[in-house]
Amino acid sequence: MKTVLITGANRGIGYEIARQLGNQGFLVILTAREKGKGEHAMMHLRGLGIDCRFVQIDVSDIRSIEAAYQVVSKCRDSLDVLINNAGIMPQTGGILEVRPKALREVFDTNTFGPLHMVQVFRPLLNEGSRIINISSSLGKFSSQSSDYSPAYGMSKNALNVVTLRLAHALKDSGIAVNSMCPGWVKTDMGGDGAQRSVEKGAETVVWLATEAPINLTGKFIRDKREIEF
């Protein structure tokens, strides 16, 4: 049985990824910052017949990640897929109004969190493993001239750079690392005006986790196609 670990999987795209991969026979390690919400999501997935475990992780806290590694490594000796989905998008105003505290909080979750997840869980990632970082069209270099949600956009832009560097560092180990853009999805973050369902938002992640060529690495993917960083 293949194993996937998904951060921020108690709701939205993360939960839908867990559901779809669970239905394909994966053991799902669902993580969330809040224990109650994570356990509720786990029980719901189990009710659907999915083999699911919950591990609490606050990706903005390296100590939380390290503690979670100790839990996971005791029951699994490898991870086939690591999906860095957890993210925040606070309202911070324009670039001239972003406060240092807010900027640090966004980067701690959206950029440093995924990097630390890979660094800490590296011993469980072997040849053929896949790392998928959930990014955004706002993280494209061409989007950085916009003043919309600058902290979020810059953090996802930086996450794309993390993806490129990790792909280079892990290429000889046979580990694929890619960023993906789910599009504007109807979630708590995306809002009711979003154009895509969570099923569509999760589709490309599931493809990267299962069917994409293992030599596809260091790319930015949307709708199963490479796009420009």
N, C-alpha and C positions, 0 to 999 in steps of 0.2 A: 504494500500500500504506500502510495506517495504521500508526502506530508507538506502542507503549506502553512506558513505563518503569515498572518495578515494583521497589521496594526490598524487601530481605529476601526474595527470591524463590527461594532455593535449596532451600526445603523448605516443608512445611505449606500454609497457605492461599495464600501468595504463589506457590509453585510451581504449585499447581492453577489459580490465576488465569492464570498464564503459559501453562499447557497449554491451557486453554479458549479464551483469546483467540488463541493461536497457531493453534489449529485453525480459528478463524474468519478466518484470513488476516492477522492482525497480524504485523508485525515486532516481536519481543519483545526489549527491552533488559532483561536480567535483572541485578539488582545484588545483591551480598552483601558482608558485611564481610570474610569469609575467602575469599581467592582460590581455593584448592583446591576448596572446597565449591561455590563459584559456578561454576567451570569444569566441575565434574562434573555439576551440574544442567543447564548449557548443553548439554553433549554428549548427555545423556540426552534432552533436548527435541529436539535435532537428529536423534537417532535415531528420533524419532516423526514426522519430516518437518516440524518447525516451524523457521521462520527465526528464529534466536535469537542474540543477541550478549551477551557478559558484560562488565560494567564494575564494577570494585571500588568500593564506597562504604561508608564507615562514617558513617552519618547523624548520629552524635553528634559528629562532627568537621567543622567548617565547611570546613577546608582540604581534606579528602577530597572533600566535595561539590563544591567549586570545581574541583578537579583532574578529577573525573568530568565536569563540565560541559565542560571543554576537550576531552575525548575525544569526548563525544557530539556536540557542536556541529560537530566537524570532519567527521562523517559524516552528520548529519541536520540539516536546517534548521528542523525543527519537531517537536513532540510532539503527538499527538492526545490521548493520555491519560497522566496521571501518577498512579500509585497509590502512596500512602505506606502501605506495609504493615509495614515493619520495626518491631519492638517488643520490649520485654523486660518480664518480670513476675517480678522477684526476690522471694524471701521476706524481707520486711522487718519482720515483726511488726506490732503495732497502731500506731495513730497516735502514741502516747506513746513508742514505742520506735524509730521511724524515725530513722536517723542521717543527718546532713546529706549525707555522701558518697553514700549509697545513693539519697537523694531526688534529688540532682543528676543522678546517672547515669540514673535512670528518666526524668526530665524531658528530659534532653539527647537521649535516643533517641526517646521517645514523643511529645513535644510540640515541642521546639525543632527536632528533626530534620526533621519534615514542613514546618514553617514555613521553615526555611532551604532546603529542597529547592525550594519554590515561589519563594522570593526569588531563588535562584541560577539556576534554570532558566526563569524568567519570559520571557527573550528568545525561547525556543522555543515558548511557549504563545500561540496565536493565537485569533481568534474561532472558536468551535466546539470548542475544546479542553475537556477534562474533567479535573478534579482530584478524586480520591477518597481520603479519609482513613479508614483502618481504625481504628474506635474500638471501643467495648464497651458492654454494658449497665451495666457498673460505672462508666462515664463519665457516666451520666445524673445530673442534679442530684438526683433523688429517691434515688439510691443512695449519696449522700455521708454519710448517717447511719449506714451500715454501717462496721464496723471491719475488714472483710475486705480485705486487700491495699490499704491506703490509698494508698501511693505510686503504684501502678498506676492505681487509680481516679481519683485527683486528676489524674494526668497525662493520662488520657483525657478527663476533664472539661474540662481546659484545652485539649486538642486540639479539642474541640467548639467552644470559644470561638474558637480560631484559625480553624476552618472558617467560622463566622459572619462574622468580620471579613474573611477573604479573599474570601468570597462577595460581601460588600458592596463591597470594593475593586475587584473584577474584573468586577462585573456589567455595567458599561457597555462592557467589552471583549468581552462575549459568551462569557465563560469560566465554566463551571459548576463549583462547588465544593460537595461534599457529604461528610458523615460517614456511615459505615454501620456497623451492628452485625452481625457474622457469626453470632452465637449461640455456644453452647458447643460447640466443634468438637474432634474427635479429632485433636489435633496434639501435638507435644512439649510445648507450653504448656498445652493443654487437658486432656491426660491421657486415659487409657483410659476413664474414667468419663463422658466427654463424650457428649452425645446426638446430635450432628450429624456427618455425614461431611464431609470436606474439600470434596467436590463441592457439597454444600448450602451450606457456608460461603462458597464462592466465587460462588455463583449470583447474588446481588444485586450484587456488585461488577461482574461481567461485564455484567449488565443496565444498570447505571449507565454503563458504558464504551461501550455499544453502542446500546441501544434507548431508554433513558430520555430524556424531552424535554430539550432543551438549556436550556430556561428553568426546569427544575427545579434550583434552586440554594439554598444556605444551609439545607439540610434534614438531618435525621438519619433514615436509612432502614434498615429491617429487613424482610426478605422482600418487597422491592419496594414497601413502604408506608412513609409517613412516621410516625415516632414522636416523642414529646416528648423534648426535650433534658433 
